[in-house]
């Protein structure tokens, strides 16, 4: 067996034990190819456990498919949470999973990454055992399979949503890779009925349990931008504008299945692939709570809170620019004050949105719109002129691609890049890096709330003292910050 694509710490013995136990902690970390059936599965698959001698283990679905295995129709590998790591290969993978190679232009992706196409190929072969094109093909096919099994979209809509240039190309590659036509998968799910363009698309995204949904929803609810998003009761809802398409989405929790349920405006079907990647990041679905909490709960300051509320996540952002603007609006004001200002920002500079959801009637302004605004007009919503000038500079920075960090960029590099915008200091940069750019070790040590929460007997730590106190929480300092914030 070649287990070179398995993540660090996994070997054949560990994988087979996890498979035998159907251990959800390993879901997405590896896939099992069964030689006697030619099918590959998630470790949580409910079928009878195969003999160890019949199993091959792979660190990615692409690696399994490269060896000729086809995905299980029961456990559905496309549902598995991802095994993301903070390295160049996985940063590239995220771009590919979001559709960066749907046009087949490897040279352009390599240029964006800062590598030659040959270097890019070598990096992905080393980490995933497949070439960039093979990785992209697997992602497109699995995404198409997901749409076949969960929606009533037409074959043409599925093909284009999954990044195929034509239905013919989609049908041919699907049949070549899986040995049967897409229509056979659709027949298995014929119970879904006929397509109805007036009805929401419903998709599911899996995570590794546990997941503290009430806390995530409460955190997002306290920071929801009026008119743009709501979070309360049992759902998160928001307006969406991506690549010229507009609509809305709604997210609810399915705890018995360890999944989130997405209801999506059918008008957004052309951008489903990148949109689902945003939702995964916003709700931190690829975190491995067992690893993170095992590291943090050894600290007495964090241990009790983590034990009382397992399933810690870092709520992210659907849109990085939107979160960055809110972070600047939150400088030296309360959370409630920043929420009020962000609602005014959407009302003054955003566009109207048509949704069937009460309270959702605005799109947040994009970077290009705010970049063209006068600082005086921005300040008129109720903030100092210096902060308004920072927002305009931030918008120009974002419009020029400043928030799109190069794959493999370190936390220090990301923070330095953010701080190049006049008016953005260490706290704001760390906060944006944590929630919008998804750096798990980002830590806004200048936060007064964190300094108070980490102190003893009501004594607030200094920023320097807090950084020293948090050194042992690395590389998960961001999760420690959320544990302290949510416990306050």
Steps between C-alpha positions, in 0.01 A plus 500: 500500500614854423383721788713799396190718465377435854521795743776497761423269790292254298620156401335180378432366849344825624283529189366147528418544869314825423317327213398207722370739766336734245675778688360837386813678623681359195231590247666675207851431627525185291297288258494122467523331162360145509680285245222240476234754402697779333322755723646751743323612818517734796604344833143554628340288226229270632583200280657187644865563582720338234800287585817696560672318216236636260556862602716776360506836678528840334536852632262647242211402278710600200773253595242220531349582161843518341540133595174409325258496796154654462310679780255317725137594434411429863749694712564754220865615526404844368325567833813448709655798678838593362840429655635848456846600619687829504739435213543590136354178359175533692475870420520408131248220554254750648522712187448197278204385713350845452521467123838659421575236234154472350638666188792254491760779506776350715751765391283783633444325834872436530570866431249606769666265746846626412630170364575358160249245370766233550550600864125507556468150362783376723345655815161338442650163406703503819205582728201345322647250258327661201563775245314835507272389215419167671424679826272748324320222312431312822365812670271576206371145473432466871325836504287396203417173677392700804265710288365188328411342834376806686329724243266493205721722285510404133802317362607817320477711816695238695772476236555876491470544878773238543729681260466288186507679168226283354250229591673266258834542676332449839324179388815358342730562797239380750450173311875455446587551866203331672389240250138617475310799365389798710138412419541177698582700813202726433268199467608392847372834632191532283294550816614863494242565230500745214708820508319805633692824438294676770624265772827529686785262426575290808855373557682348796849555639659267755729570795690303762296491822446648746383841376381771737238644266316714760820688588599553139154630417498724807840645410395570140165636616663763718696625200245455220485796260145641495333449164777268379493204739310358795600234750259383764248238590646205316626655177758727342372687193657755268494668161759384248661672204774313315644533152198689369242267660273603785287308745483377857585202717384347826704267725359271769641217708437126463673368816383141455685483167798720596413730212386851420202543269518774239201650324621702202333728251493313163630818337835424664543158335778625265718588801420207728854362496680806639203595718504170689870547569414835657232343717739225611750766606240723668379215720844345549378161381845356438630548854601191695364574850656190653850619413438865587326439830750236612769765462314784672323328786830424671508869598290554816381838369334332201440142608180544700325706232598264221383196698166670571441595136684265261501563128686831498510680164628836375208668321638635176368735234311439180679796342848612605449865402172518688668368816799732461271802473311391809829457687600857420153623599548320831818687591448667840123441501281226646379196304152652494639831373689328220183312405307826473770658284525197272124515442528867407787413266286241320206739479707793372739326260351154438248398236142378552450125519182310418453205737202313650656537846381774731778738599727419206478780248855627439824379349810619681700744283783340307855630512478681165192695613654613827837573338335767287328667796616824659621464860264780600200305369614191692551701819143629470363167623642587842874455541821705521645620171823309559314171525300579189826564316627161620189331360551660159866396503398148604251485214769601249735243652235227467400606147865454400499146641662581833273267700578207271810369672752301295470126568740400774528852644586488870298669772777755545496579128121534495499731803777716353308527173182606680690752712627668185157665483518824694278482807511120536697401807602170655162426662302553179750307289502202738119499521463505120767231466313282750143529375528596133831348390472189720835501679440280808792650693396864449458664838390862562690541825409868516136411564390631840250218544768236451735681736231503770393139441857373522580692820448378853308661787368771270847617398529573126812376325704725277530413133853374557392288797209353304728403211730323745200328661371387159830359374404151611172514309674520163424390227136536609508842668203614295283226648620596848392857426152381402477283811577804715268732307211255506554429870486866599 
